[in-house]
Amino acid sequence: MLTAKKLVKVYNTVPAVRNVSITLEPGQIMALVGASGSGKSTLLNLLAGLTDADTGEVRLNDERVLGPSEVLVPGHKDIRLVHQEYQLMPNVSVRENIAYALRFFEKSYRDFRVNELLKLCRLTDVQDRIPRQVSGGEKQRTAIARAIADKPAVLLLDEPFSHLDLPNRLIVRDLLFDLVRHEQTSCLFVTHDATDALSIADTLGILRDGKLIQLGTPVAVYHQPVTAYAARMTGLVNILKAKYLSLLDLPESDNPESLICLRPEQLKLDDTGMPVTVRAVYFKGSHYELDVAVSRYVSLRLLTSRTDIQVDQVVHIRLRDNELWRLKG
């Protein structure tokens, strides 16, 4: 089990990580979502023992993870960090990149383990190519295979989906599932896009300005975000002031300036609902996303499977239920 307790890291008076505490259980996937500059990479380096914390500590199975100022070679033998740049050796093959992590093992085991990883990471067909001859997704999977070659307890990933097209994103997403199931490796990754995080993480956290502002299951964080920032970081959302609820035939709250969170799927087209004007129609493959004007000051997004909606058309909308989520800020 990996635990971090009240980690703080400051660079030139600017706090990069502020009082962050997390617990990663064995065999779990945790995702931390945050905008650029929110402290994601710094936190990973602290967890991996590659950066010294100003205060706080990291422990793996109750053993403190030492920082670089306390050891000759930075890092922990049971924690692996895969950087955004992959850091592969450029002039040797995919197979040799993976095998290098096992250079101190017997050749028979090394060959067996490399073959196992090539199959698990869908790299068998490109094993003899050098990194510049393979795709970004194949580079990413090579870096992951090399990181888990000697079966570490924890795998840390920095923006594992950021450079990948959709097919490769899906492959890497499925690979993380397989790693947890077959390798019993705990995985923590950071990202600025919650799309993949929502689908595969057991626990989801929201980072802002170095502070962990929310941590819970993906379902809880998505449906019950604590702030407008957390709501926006986890997907498409409508945020409006409570004083505009009357436009949707809903009672206003005691605080008309408080913020209300409505996910697009909470709204539906209904001939008995409120009239709105369609401002834009976006085709999303399996559905359409509508941007509708409720009033001069309020517009909303909703989803529909109807194919007959046109811009400037007047349609009627209604809440699927009256459950509203009120934000703290």
Residue, then its C-alpha position, 0 to 999 in steps of 0.5 A: m500500500l502506498t500512502a502519502k501524508k500531508l505532502v508539501k513542495v514549494y519552489n521559489t515561494v510558489p507552492a507546487v504541492r499543498n498538503v496532499s494526502i492519498t492512499l493507494e491500495p494494492g491492485q487499484i487504479m487511481a487517477l488524479v485530474g488537474a489543469s496544467g500547472s496544478g502540481k501533477s508532475t511534482l506530486l508524481n516525483l514526490l511519490a516516486g522518491l525523485t524529489d524531496a518533500d518540504t514537509g510530509e512523507v511517502r510510505l510504501n508498505d509502512e516503509r518510508v520512501l526516501g528522497p534523493s537527498e537521502v540516497l545515492v541513487p534517487g527512486h524506490k526499487d518497487i515504484r516506477l514512474v513513466h514520464q511523458e517523454y517515455q525516455l527510451m533508449p533510441n538506438v536499440s529495439v523495443r525488445e532490448n529496451i524492455a530487456y534492459a530492465l531485467r539485465f541482472f536476471e538470468k537469461s532464461y527468465r529474462d527471455f520468458r518475461v520479455n516475451e510475456l510483456l511483449k504479448l501483454c502490451r501488444l508489442t510482439d509485431v514491433q519488437d525488433r524495431i527501434p523507437r523512432q520506427v514505432s508509433g507514439g502508442e507503441k512507444q508508450r506501451t514499451a515504456i510501460a512494459r519496461a517499467i513493470a518488467d521486474k514487477p514493481a508494487v506501484l506504477l506511476l504514469d504522467e499523462p499516459f494518454s496525452h500524445l495518443d490518438l483514439p485507437n491507441r488511447l483505448i489500447v493503453r486504457d485496456l492495458l492498464f486494466d490488464l496490468v492490475r489484473h495480471e500483474q497485481t501492480s497498483c497504478l496511479f496516473v495523472t491527466h488533464d483529461a478525465t475522459d479515460a480517468l472516469s472509465i478505468a479508475d477506482t478512485l478519482g482525485i481533482l488537483r487545483d493549484g497543488k491542492l487535492i480538492q476532492l477525492g472519491t469514486p469516479v461516480a461520486v466525483y462526477h455527480q457530486p463535484v465540490t466546486a465548479y472547477a471539479a465539475r468542469m474537469t470531469g466532463l461537460v457540465n451546465i453551471l448556472k446561478a440559482k436565481y435562474l432556476s425559475l426559468l426551468d420551473l424550479p424553485e430558487s434557493d435561499n441564496p440566489e447567487s449560489l451555483i448549480c451543477l447540471r450534467p447534460e444528460q439530466l436534461k431531455l427534450d419534452d414537448t411539455g417542458m420549457p421552450v428554448t431556442v437551439r443555438a448549435v447542434y454538434f454531431k457526436g457519433s452516437h448522439y447529438e449535443l445541443d446548445v440551447a438558449v433558455s434566456r438572454y443570460v442562460s444557455l444549456r447543453l443537453l444530449t439527444s438521439r433525435t436527428d431532426i433538430q436544427v439551429d434556430q428551432v424552438v424546442h422544449i426541455r425538461l429535467r429528467d428529475n429534480e435532483l440538483w447539485r449545489l456547488k461550493g464555489 
